[in-house]
């Protein structure tokens, strides 16, 4: 997964670090009496997978349940709830509570560690918790609170995490309202847990700008069936004031040195957020590695502006596949021409990360990569499929860049972290649609085997 997309024969690990990559003959001299040799025999070794948008504590309480499975099983097809995903912990598909509240340290630890075990079995060695903090301290589930944030830091310090975790702070409600005042207060008054190098880091801030198109809550250039255009979730007396407050929030978080991930789905929201990111970067020249989350509808001009400002896109191919008919129903079939344009994003030069948003979807990155490599927008004839190697890059090296860690993880190169995912197949011979069925044979984290089939 390096820039040249190199394929090698052999790799050597010592003390948590990749020390040599090359041919069998180049690596064999490093085999000593205490070396474990794993013969690949045609199987494929990848960098450890990085699910760059995954709610770990929430996943640990819900698994094996997922929100999309609940919606699909609902008699009426279900619904998404006010904010989009039902992150408030209530089951909007009519099946009762989705999870119990995390009220004690033991419960929080159990949820995080359960997720770590699950991810190890899937070859995932890094993930981003996209929104933990005081904005959700009064939330009904406890899955997104500052107590969960502190628990991650403590587990990391104790050496108990089964994955490397990056977190974003949350000063509003998850999938809900936020205010410029709350964010400014949080930036000044909230003390995030200290970094545990290599294992836990608070990278920045999460902002919810709008909802989602199927619920009519995304702020959209395209009109909904009722003639409306949705609205921002940010506080304000009118659309102009809400937009001004959103831009002010982005400026403030950038000026404070934070990376910013913005939940932005509607075409008007994605445009305005991109403009705000570009303005913030122009003010001081700093590349904050900011990114749009989901990015359901992105017009070509927005993609060009994202590329020019170095703004990334973090999106979920599985959600695109599952909800495209709902998006078309809300905004019209013509909106699909600009829906989840991952191929166009790469062509424009936008840094692209693929992720699961688990437990909205299952954290099966193989299914996500397959969806990205097989999806086409039939209604418009526009093909947005990625090559399989591009999808794999968006689950490994690209999210390492999002984490600001591309210098030490995300690729199989000498000097990088020995985070590895071994698949029981030769990916050069696997049809993308068959990838979800390829078993994960081994996961190595920091040079230690944490899963072996």
PyMOL commands that set and color helices and strands:
alter all, ss='L'
color gray80, all
select helices_A, chain A and resi 24-28+56-62+67-73+105-121+134-136+146-157+180-189+213-215+239-255+267-284+300-309+317-331+333-338+342-348+365-374+388-393+397-402+427-429+432-437
alter helices_A, ss='H'
color red, helices_A
select strands_A, chain A and resi 10-14+17-22+44-47+49-51+124-132+164-170+200-208+259-264+291-294+312-315+352-354+420-423+440-445+448-452
alter strands_A, ss='S'
color yellow, strands_A
deselect
rebuild
show_as cartoon
